[in-house]
Amino acid sequence: MRALTKRELERQDFVDNEVFELIQRLAPSAKIKWDIEMIGKVRDSIFSAVSGKVGGLNERQFYP
């Protein structure tokens, strides 16, 4: 498996941070800590819901 590029790592960080922020906004009274497993589940659900509606978006583009 090849190493990710700096751009790909930045994209992963961006997506994970955005997902975590969304979770925090949706549950503002909850004290939710960073949990990459939870973030990954939400991220995968978002990709699944969006990928069929956005032409040409593949998983590698969304989350390398």
C-alpha distances in whole Angstrom, upper triangle without the diagonal:
4,7,9,12,16,17,14,15,18,18,17,20,22,21,21,25,26,26,27,30,31,31,33,35,36,37,39,41,38,37,33,30,27,25,21,22,25,23,20,23,25,22,21,25,25,22,24,27,27,24,27,29,28,27,24,22,19,16,14,17,19,16,12
4,6,9,13,14,12,13,16,16,15,18,21,20,21,24,25,25,27,29,30,31,33,35,36,37,38,41,38,37,33,31,27,25,22,23,26,24,21,24,25,22,22,25,25,23,25,28,27,24,27,29,27,27,23,21,18,16,13,16,18,15,12
4,6,9,11,10,10,13,14,13,15,18,18,19,21,23,23,25,27,28,29,31,33,34,35,36,38,36,34,31,28,24,23,20,21,24,22,20,23,24,21,21,25,25,22,25,28,26,25,28,30,27,27,24,22,19,17,14,16,17,14,11
4,7,8,6,6,10,10,10,12,14,15,16,18,20,20,22,24,25,26,28,30,31,32,33,36,34,32,29,26,22,22,18,20,22,20,18,21,22,19,19,23,22,20,22,25,24,22,25,27,24,24,21,19,17,14,11,13,14,11,8
4,5,5,6,9,10,11,12,14,15,17,18,20,21,23,24,26,27,29,30,32,33,34,37,35,33,30,28,24,24,20,23,25,22,20,23,24,20,21,25,23,21,24,26,24,23,26,27,24,24,21,19,17,16,12,13,14,12,9
4,5,5,6,9,10,11,12,14,15,16,18,20,21,22,24,26,27,28,30,32,32,35,33,31,28,26,22,23,20,22,24,21,20,24,24,20,22,25,23,22,25,27,25,24,28,28,25,26,23,20,19,18,14,14,15,13,11
4,5,5,6,9,10,10,12,14,15,16,18,20,21,22,24,26,27,28,30,31,34,32,31,28,26,22,23,20,22,24,20,19,23,22,19,20,23,21,19,23,24,22,21,25,25,22,22,19,17,16,15,12,11,12,11,9
4,5,5,6,9,10,11,12,14,15,17,18,20,21,23,24,26,27,29,30,33,31,30,26,24,21,21,17,19,21,17,16,19,19,16,17,20,18,16,20,22,20,18,22,23,20,21,18,15,14,12,9,9,10,8,6
4,5,5,6,9,10,11,12,14,15,16,18,20,21,23,24,26,27,28,31,29,27,24,22,18,18,15,17,19,16,15,19,19,15,17,20,19,17,21,23,21,21,24,25,22,23,21,18,17,14,12,12,12,9,8
4,5,5,6,9,10,10,12,14,15,16,18,20,21,22,24,26,26,29,28,26,23,21,18,18,16,19,20,16,16,19,19,15,18,21,19,18,21,23,21,20,24,24,22,23,21,18,17,15,13,12,12,10,10
4,5,5,6,9,10,11,12,14,15,16,18,20,21,22,24,25,28,27,26,23,21,18,18,15,18,18,14,14,17,16,13,15,17,15,14,18,19,17,17,20,21,18,19,17,14,14,12,10,9,8,7,7
4,5,5,6,8,10,11,12,14,15,17,18,20,21,23,24,27,25,23,20,18,15,15,12,14,15,11,11,14,14,10,12,15,14,13,16,18,17,17,20,21,19,21,19,15,14,11,10,10,8,6,7
4,6,5,6,8,10,11,12,14,15,16,18,20,21,22,24,23,21,18,16,13,13,11,14,15,11,12,15,15,12,15,17,16,15,19,20,19,19,23,24,22,23,22,18,18,15,14,13,12,9,10
4,6,5,6,9,10,11,12,14,15,16,18,20,20,24,22,21,18,17,14,15,13,16,16,12,13,16,14,11,15,17,14,14,18,19,17,18,22,21,19,21,20,17,17,15,14,13,10,9,11
4,5,5,6,9,10,10,12,14,15,16,18,20,23,21,21,17,17,13,14,11,14,13,9,10,12,11,8,11,13,11,11,14,15,14,15,18,18,17,19,18,14,14,12,12,11,8,7,10
4,6,5,6,9,10,11,12,14,15,17,18,21,19,18,14,13,10,10,8,11,10,7,8,11,9,7,11,13,12,12,15,17,16,17,21,21,20,22,21,18,17,14,14,14,11,9,12
4,5,5,6,9,10,11,12,14,15,16,19,17,16,13,12,9,11,10,13,12,9,11,14,12,10,14,15,14,15,18,19,18,19,23,23,21,24,23,20,20,17,17,16,14,12,15
4,5,5,6,9,10,10,12,14,15,18,17,17,14,14,12,13,12,15,13,10,12,13,11,9,13,14,11,13,16,16,15,17,20,20,19,22,21,18,18,16,17,16,12,12,15
4,5,5,6,9,10,11,12,14,17,15,15,12,13,10,11,10,12,10,6,9,10,7,6,10,11,9,11,14,14,14,16,19,19,18,22,21,18,18,16,17,16,12,12,15
4,5,5,6,9,10,11,12,14,13,12,9,9,7,8,9,11,9,6,10,11,9,9,13,13,12,15,17,17,18,20,23,23,22,25,25,22,21,19,20,19,16,15,18
4,5,5,6,9,10,10,13,12,12,10,11,10,12,13,15,12,10,13,14,12,12,16,16,14,16,19,19,18,21,24,23,22,26,26,22,23,21,22,20,17,17,20
4,5,5,6,9,10,13,13,13,11,13,12,13,14,15,12,10,13,13,10,10,14,13,11,14,17,16,16,19,21,20,20,24,24,21,22,20,21,20,16,16,20
4,5,5,6,8,11,10,11,8,10,10,11,12,13,10,8,12,11,9,11,14,13,12,15,17,16,17,20,22,22,22,26,27,23,23,21,23,22,18,18,21
4,5,5,5,8,8,8,7,9,10,12,14,15,12,11,15,15,12,14,17,17,16,19,21,20,21,23,26,25,25,29,30,26,26,24,25,25,21,20,24
4,5,5,9,10,11,10,13,14,15,17,18,15,14,17,17,14,15,18,17,16,19,21,20,20,23,25,24,24,28,29,26,27,25,26,25,21,21,25
4,6,9,9,12,11,14,15,16,17,18,14,13,16,15,12,15,17,15,14,18,19,18,19,22,24,23,24,27,29,25,26,24,27,25,22,22,25
4,6,6,8,8,12,14,15,17,17,14,14,17,16,14,16,19,17,17,21,22,21,22,25,27,26,27,31,32,28,29,27,29,28,24,24,27
4,6,8,9,12,14,16,18,20,16,16,20,19,17,19,22,21,20,23,25,24,24,28,30,29,29,33,34,31,31,29,31,30,26,26,29
4,7,9,12,15,17,20,21,17,18,22,21,19,21,24,23,23,26,27,26,27,31,32,32,33,36,37,34,34,32,34,33,29,29,32
4,6,9,12,14,17,17,14,15,19,18,17,19,22,21,21,24,26,25,26,29,31,31,32,35,36,33,33,30,32,31,28,27,30
4,6,10,12,15,16,14,15,18,18,17,20,22,22,22,25,27,27,28,30,33,33,33,36,37,33,33,30,31,31,28,26,29
4,7,8,12,13,10,11,15,15,14,16,19,19,19,22,24,24,25,27,30,30,30,33,34,30,29,26,28,28,24,23,25
4,6,10,11,10,10,14,15,15,16,19,20,20,22,24,25,26,28,30,31,31,34,34,30,29,26,27,27,24,21,24
4,6,9,8,8,11,13,13,14,16,18,18,20,22,23,24,25,28,29,28,31,31,27,26,23,23,23,20,18,20
4,5,5,6,9,10,11,12,14,16,17,18,20,21,22,24,27,28,28,30,30,26,24,21,22,23,20,17,19
4,5,5,6,9,10,10,12,14,15,16,18,20,20,21,24,26,25,28,27,23,21,18,18,19,17,14,15
4,5,5,6,9,10,11,13,14,15,17,19,20,21,23,25,25,28,27,23,21,18,19,20,17,15,17
4,5,5,6,9,10,11,12,14,15,17,18,20,22,24,24,27,26,23,21,18,20,21,17,15,18
4,6,5,6,9,10,10,12,14,15,16,18,21,22,21,24,24,20,19,16,17,18,14,12,15
4,5,5,6,8,10,10,12,14,15,16,19,20,20,22,22,18,16,13,14,16,13,10,13
4,5,5,6,9,10,11,12,14,15,18,19,20,22,22,19,17,14,16,18,14,13,15
4,5,5,6,9,10,11,12,14,16,17,18,21,21,18,17,14,17,17,13,12,16
4,5,5,6,9,10,11,12,15,16,16,18,18,14,14,11,13,13,9,9,12
4,5,5,6,9,10,10,13,15,15,17,17,14,12,9,12,13,10,9,12
4,5,5,6,9,10,12,13,14,17,18,15,14,12,15,15,12,12,16
4,5,5,6,8,11,11,12,15,16,12,12,11,14,13,10,11,15
4,5,5,6,9,10,10,12,13,9,9,7,11,10,7,9,12
4,6,6,7,9,11,13,13,11,10,9,13,13,11,12,15
4,6,7,8,10,12,14,12,12,12,15,15,12,14,17
4,6,5,6,9,11,9,10,11,14,12,10,13,16
4,5,5,7,8,6,7,8,11,10,9,12,14
4,6,7,9,8,10,11,14,14,13,15,18
4,6,9,9,11,13,16,15,13,17,19
4,6,6,9,12,14,12,11,15,17
4,6,9,12,14,12,12,16,17
4,6,10,11,9,11,14,15
4,7,8,6,7,10,12
4,6,5,6,9,9
4,5,5,6,7
4,6,5,4
4,6,6
4,6
4
